[in-house]
Amino acid sequence: MSMLYLVFALLFSLLIAVAAMGNSEIVTVNYLFGQADLSLIVLILGSASAGALTLGSFSLFRGIQTHLQFREARQKQTELQKRVEFLEEERSRLEIEVGRLQLEIQAVNAKDHAEENRQVVDDPNPSPVDNNSDLHKNTSKTATRTRKEPLGRDELG
């Protein structure tokens, strides 16, 4: 693409030079601080050169600005990559910590479960309900009978 711009610039310069060669007359140029008599060829070529230098300086400024932005973006990318690596290491460390804490919780739960089993073995009647209460006594015959048993003649009536 850069080569294409160079070819167009050379063709445009050649066109300007041909146009300037056809105009070789002497002209008077008035400046703010004076005046000068110049050949029209010199005036056309000088104006084209001044325009090319102005455009080149703007292009150079834009190139420097782009280079600085690119360098800043590259530095930011490096910083963000370091941040990603740090966060990945932190995530790995935290996953290990979570695993360790889960094992610790499982050990505490197993210890509590073992203590509960030991209490059950030590206390043969761990239920807080009194087995001698009237709620647990089955005093009637129908309370102990299953559904499939038919009622006898003496129980019907």
Buried (B, 14 or more C-beta within 10 A) or exposed (E): EEEEEEEEEEEEBEEBEEBBEEEEEEEEEEEEEEEEEBBBBBBBBEEBEEEBEEEEEEEEEEEEEEEEEEEEEEEEEEEEEEEEEEEEEEEEEEEEEEEEEEEEEEEEEEEEEEEEEEEEEEEEEEEEEEEEEEEEEEEEEEEEEEEEEEEEEEEEE
